[in-house]
Amino acid sequence: MNQDTDWNAIETGTLNHYNQNAQAFWQGTHDHDVSQNYAAFLAPFPKDKTLDIIDFGCGPGRDVRYFRSLGHRPVGLDGSRIFCEMARTLSGCPILHQTFLNLELPANAFDGIFANASLFHVPSQKLPKVLKQLHNTLRPGGILFLSNPRGAHEGWSGQRYGHFMEFESCRNFLMSAGFDVLDHYYRPAGKPRHEQPWLAVVAAKQD
């Protein structure tokens, strides 16, 4: 893509898909077992610490509700207005209606960011900026968890835009933004690699 690419139009196209299919998305994802991801995200933290968490790309609110059930202080963030309304109703948590390419986040405000199946919607040319903004809103030593579909391509999949990465590429983006990679794994667990289409990465903010 060239410098004249309308990035906001690309993002709007993806968000329109989610707005138009919000209920179907909820029905298809609300009972997914993501316990492995929850555990990996929370593992670096002290067990008794109450955490300020951003659920980045919270969708209808499944994960933000879970973190609240543990006694944490989660805040959801999503670019889909319908998802934001659903997440507020489901979780009772604060939900920020912000698109990934137009973030307004306070500095040093959060202990962790849980980005489950969301950051791959950010085009590669915009990902460094978004990761820097996430780095900035984390407190020293804060944790970023991301889980995205694996691959080595970028573009439209139906009505959704995706930037698919393998581990090495993902690690390079994270390191350039000031993160140390602590761990990574592939999902679903217990399958051969060619049957594990998801990559999960746990990273910490460098001071």
Contacts in CASP RR format, 6 or more apart in sequence:
PFRMAT RR
TARGET T0000
AUTHOR 0000-0000-0000
METHOD contacts of the structure
MODEL  1
MNQDTDWNAIETGTLNHYNQNAQAFWQGTHDHDVSQNYAAFLAPFPKDKT
LDIIDFGCGPGRDVRYFRSLGHRPVGLDGSRIFCEMARTLSGCPILHQTF
LNLELPANAFDGIFANASLFHVPSQKLPKVLKQLHNTLRPGGILFLSNPR
GAHEGWSGQRYGHFMEFESCRNFLMSAGFDVLDHYYRPAGKPRHEQPWLA
VVAAKQD
1 123 0 8 1.000
1 125 0 8 1.000
5 125 0 8 1.000
7 101 0 8 1.000
7 123 0 8 1.000
7 125 0 8 1.000
7 126 0 8 1.000
8 99 0 8 1.000
8 101 0 8 1.000
8 102 0 8 1.000
10 123 0 8 1.000
10 161 0 8 1.000
11 99 0 8 1.000
11 100 0 8 1.000
11 101 0 8 1.000
11 121 0 8 1.000
11 161 0 8 1.000
13 159 0 8 1.000
13 160 0 8 1.000
13 161 0 8 1.000
14 121 0 8 1.000
14 159 0 8 1.000
14 160 0 8 1.000
14 161 0 8 1.000
14 162 0 8 1.000
15 79 0 8 1.000
15 80 0 8 1.000
15 99 0 8 1.000
16 159 0 8 1.000
17 158 0 8 1.000
17 159 0 8 1.000
17 160 0 8 1.000
18 25 0 8 1.000
18 59 0 8 1.000
18 80 0 8 1.000
18 82 0 8 1.000
18 83 0 8 1.000
19 80 0 8 1.000
19 81 0 8 1.000
19 82 0 8 1.000
19 83 0 8 1.000
22 60 0 8 1.000
22 80 0 8 1.000
22 82 0 8 1.000
22 83 0 8 1.000
22 86 0 8 1.000
25 59 0 8 1.000
25 60 0 8 1.000
26 60 0 8 1.000
26 86 0 8 1.000
29 60 0 8 1.000
29 62 0 8 1.000
30 60 0 8 1.000
30 62 0 8 1.000
32 62 0 8 1.000
34 63 0 8 1.000
34 116 0 8 1.000
34 147 0 8 1.000
36 185 0 8 1.000
36 187 0 8 1.000
36 189 0 8 1.000
36 200 0 8 1.000
37 114 0 8 1.000
37 116 0 8 1.000
37 145 0 8 1.000
37 147 0 8 1.000
37 187 0 8 1.000
37 200 0 8 1.000
38 63 0 8 1.000
38 66 0 8 1.000
40 145 0 8 1.000
40 183 0 8 1.000
40 185 0 8 1.000
40 200 0 8 1.000
40 202 0 8 1.000
41 112 0 8 1.000
41 114 0 8 1.000
41 143 0 8 1.000
41 145 0 8 1.000
41 202 0 8 1.000
42 51 0 8 1.000
43 202 0 8 1.000
44 143 0 8 1.000
44 182 0 8 1.000
44 202 0 8 1.000
44 204 0 8 1.000
45 51 0 8 1.000
45 111 0 8 1.000
45 143 0 8 1.000
49 111 0 8 1.000
50 71 0 8 1.000
50 72 0 8 1.000
50 73 0 8 1.000
51 67 0 8 1.000
51 72 0 8 1.000
51 73 0 8 1.000
51 111 0 8 1.000
51 112 0 8 1.000
52 72 0 8 1.000
52 73 0 8 1.000
52 75 0 8 1.000
52 109 0 8 1.000
52 110 0 8 1.000
52 111 0 8 1.000
52 112 0 8 1.000
53 67 0 8 1.000
53 72 0 8 1.000
53 73 0 8 1.000
53 74 0 8 1.000
53 75 0 8 1.000
53 110 0 8 1.000
53 111 0 8 1.000
53 112 0 8 1.000
53 113 0 8 1.000
53 114 0 8 1.000
54 74 0 8 1.000
54 75 0 8 1.000
54 76 0 8 1.000
54 77 0 8 1.000
54 105 0 8 1.000
54 110 0 8 1.000
54 112 0 8 1.000
54 113 0 8 1.000
54 114 0 8 1.000
54 137 0 8 1.000
55 61 0 8 1.000
55 63 0 8 1.000
55 64 0 8 1.000
55 67 0 8 1.000
55 74 0 8 1.000
55 75 0 8 1.000
55 76 0 8 1.000
55 77 0 8 1.000
55 114 0 8 1.000
55 116 0 8 1.000
56 76 0 8 1.000
56 77 0 8 1.000
56 100 0 8 1.000
56 113 0 8 1.000
56 114 0 8 1.000
56 115 0 8 1.000
56 118 0 8 1.000
56 119 0 8 1.000
56 134 0 8 1.000
57 76 0 8 1.000
57 77 0 8 1.000
57 78 0 8 1.000
57 79 0 8 1.000
57 83 0 8 1.000
57 100 0 8 1.000
57 115 0 8 1.000
57 116 0 8 1.000
57 118 0 8 1.000
58 64 0 8 1.000
58 76 0 8 1.000
58 77 0 8 1.000
58 78 0 8 1.000
58 83 0 8 1.000
58 84 0 8 1.000
58 87 0 8 1.000
58 95 0 8 1.000
59 78 0 8 1.000
59 80 0 8 1.000
59 83 0 8 1.000
59 86 0 8 1.000
59 87 0 8 1.000
60 83 0 8 1.000
60 86 0 8 1.000
60 87 0 8 1.000
60 90 0 8 1.000
61 76 0 8 1.000
61 83 0 8 1.000
61 86 0 8 1.000
61 87 0 8 1.000
61 90 0 8 1.000
61 91 0 8 1.000
61 95 0 8 1.000
62 90 0 8 1.000
63 74 0 8 1.000
63 114 0 8 1.000
63 116 0 8 1.000
64 74 0 8 1.000
64 75 0 8 1.000
64 76 0 8 1.000
64 87 0 8 1.000
64 91 0 8 1.000
64 93 0 8 1.000
64 95 0 8 1.000
65 90 0 8 1.000
65 91 0 8 1.000
65 92 0 8 1.000
65 93 0 8 1.000
67 74 0 8 1.000
67 114 0 8 1.000
68 74 0 8 1.000
68 91 0 8 1.000
68 92 0 8 1.000
68 93 0 8 1.000
74 91 0 8 1.000
74 93 0 8 1.000
75 93 0 8 1.000
75 94 0 8 1.000
75 95 0 8 1.000
75 96 0 8 1.000
75 110 0 8 1.000
76 87 0 8 1.000
76 91 0 8 1.000
76 93 0 8 1.000
76 94 0 8 1.000
76 95 0 8 1.000
76 96 0 8 1.000
77 95 0 8 1.000
77 96 0 8 1.000
77 98 0 8 1.000
78 84 0 8 1.000
78 87 0 8 1.000
78 95 0 8 1.000
78 96 0 8 1.000
78 97 0 8 1.000
78 98 0 8 1.000
79 97 0 8 1.000
79 98 0 8 1.000
79 99 0 8 1.000
79 100 0 8 1.000
81 97 0 8 1.000
84 95 0 8 1.000
84 96 0 8 1.000
84 97 0 8 1.000
87 93 0 8 1.000
87 95 0 8 1.000
88 95 0 8 1.000
98 104 0 8 1.000
98 105 0 8 1.000
100 118 0 8 1.000
100 119 0 8 1.000
100 121 0 8 1.000
100 122 0 8 1.000
100 126 0 8 1.000
100 130 0 8 1.000
101 122 0 8 1.000
101 126 0 8 1.000
101 130 0 8 1.000
103 130 0 8 1.000
103 133 0 8 1.000
105 133 0 8 1.000
105 134 0 8 1.000
105 136 0 8 1.000
105 137 0 8 1.000
106 137 0 8 1.000
107 136 0 8 1.000
107 137 0 8 1.000
108 136 0 8 1.000
108 137 0 8 1.000
108 138 0 8 1.000
108 139 0 8 1.000
108 140 0 8 1.000
109 137 0 8 1.000
109 139 0 8 1.000
110 137 0 8 1.000
110 138 0 8 1.000
110 139 0 8 1.000
110 142 0 8 1.000
111 138 0 8 1.000
111 139 0 8 1.000
111 142 0 8 1.000
111 143 0 8 1.000
112 138 0 8 1.000
112 142 0 8 1.000
112 143 0 8 1.000
112 144 0 8 1.000
112 145 0 8 1.000
113 134 0 8 1.000
113 137 0 8 1.000
113 138 0 8 1.000
113 143 0 8 1.000
113 144 0 8 1.000
113 145 0 8 1.000
114 145 0 8 1.000
115 134 0 8 1.000
115 144 0 8 1.000
115 145 0 8 1.000
115 146 0 8 1.000
115 147 0 8 1.000
116 145 0 8 1.000
116 146 0 8 1.000
116 147 0 8 1.000
117 147 0 8 1.000
117 148 0 8 1.000
117 149 0 8 1.000
118 146 0 8 1.000
118 148 0 8 1.000
119 127 0 8 1.000
119 130 0 8 1.000
119 146 0 8 1.000
119 148 0 8 1.000
120 148 0 8 1.000
120 149 0 8 1.000
120 162 0 8 1.000
120 163 0 8 1.000
120 164 0 8 1.000
120 165 0 8 1.000
121 160 0 8 1.000
121 161 0 8 1.000
121 162 0 8 1.000
121 163 0 8 1.000
122 130 0 8 1.000
122 163 0 8 1.000
123 154 0 8 1.000
123 161 0 8 1.000
123 162 0 8 1.000
123 163 0 8 1.000
124 154 0 8 1.000
124 163 0 8 1.000
127 163 0 8 1.000
127 173 0 8 1.000
128 173 0 8 1.000
128 176 0 8 1.000
128 177 0 8 1.000
131 173 0 8 1.000
131 174 0 8 1.000
131 176 0 8 1.000
131 177 0 8 1.000
131 178 0 8 1.000
131 179 0 8 1.000
132 177 0 8 1.000
134 144 0 8 1.000
134 177 0 8 1.000
135 144 0 8 1.000
135 177 0 8 1.000
135 178 0 8 1.000
135 179 0 8 1.000
135 205 0 8 1.000
138 144 0 8 1.000
138 205 0 8 1.000
139 205 0 8 1.000
140 205 0 8 1.000
140 207 0 8 1.000
141 204 0 8 1.000
141 205 0 8 1.000
141 206 0 8 1.000
141 207 0 8 1.000
142 204 0 8 1.000
142 205 0 8 1.000
143 182 0 8 1.000
143 202 0 8 1.000
143 203 0 8 1.000
143 204 0 8 1.000
143 205 0 8 1.000
144 174 0 8 1.000
144 179 0 8 1.000
144 202 0 8 1.000
144 203 0 8 1.000
144 204 0 8 1.000
144 205 0 8 1.000
145 200 0 8 1.000
145 201 0 8 1.000
145 202 0 8 1.000
145 203 0 8 1.000
146 170 0 8 1.000
146 200 0 8 1.000
146 201 0 8 1.000
146 203 0 8 1.000
147 187 0 8 1.000
147 198 0 8 1.000
147 199 0 8 1.000
147 200 0 8 1.000
147 201 0 8 1.000
148 164 0 8 1.000
148 165 0 8 1.000
148 170 0 8 1.000
148 198 0 8 1.000
148 199 0 8 1.000
149 164 0 8 1.000
149 197 0 8 1.000
149 198 0 8 1.000
149 199 0 8 1.000
150 164 0 8 1.000
150 165 0 8 1.000
150 166 0 8 1.000
150 186 0 8 1.000
150 196 0 8 1.000
150 197 0 8 1.000
150 198 0 8 1.000
150 199 0 8 1.000
151 164 0 8 1.000
151 165 0 8 1.000
151 166 0 8 1.000
152 164 0 8 1.000
152 165 0 8 1.000
152 166 0 8 1.000
152 169 0 8 1.000
153 164 0 8 1.000
154 162 0 8 1.000
154 163 0 8 1.000
154 164 0 8 1.000
155 161 0 8 1.000
155 162 0 8 1.000
155 163 0 8 1.000
156 162 0 8 1.000
165 173 0 8 1.000
165 199 0 8 1.000
166 199 0 8 1.000
167 184 0 8 1.000
167 199 0 8 1.000
167 201 0 8 1.000
170 184 0 8 1.000
170 199 0 8 1.000
170 201 0 8 1.000
171 181 0 8 1.000
171 184 0 8 1.000
171 201 0 8 1.000
174 181 0 8 1.000
174 201 0 8 1.000
174 203 0 8 1.000
175 181 0 8 1.000
178 205 0 8 1.000
178 206 0 8 1.000
179 203 0 8 1.000
179 204 0 8 1.000
179 205 0 8 1.000
179 206 0 8 1.000
180 203 0 8 1.000
180 204 0 8 1.000
180 206 0 8 1.000
181 201 0 8 1.000
181 202 0 8 1.000
181 203 0 8 1.000
182 202 0 8 1.000
182 203 0 8 1.000
182 204 0 8 1.000
183 201 0 8 1.000
183 202 0 8 1.000
184 199 0 8 1.000
184 200 0 8 1.000
184 201 0 8 1.000
184 202 0 8 1.000
185 200 0 8 1.000
186 193 0 8 1.000
186 196 0 8 1.000
186 198 0 8 1.000
186 199 0 8 1.000
186 200 0 8 1.000
187 196 0 8 1.000
187 197 0 8 1.000
187 198 0 8 1.000
187 199 0 8 1.000
187 200 0 8 1.000
188 195 0 8 1.000
188 196 0 8 1.000
188 198 0 8 1.000
END
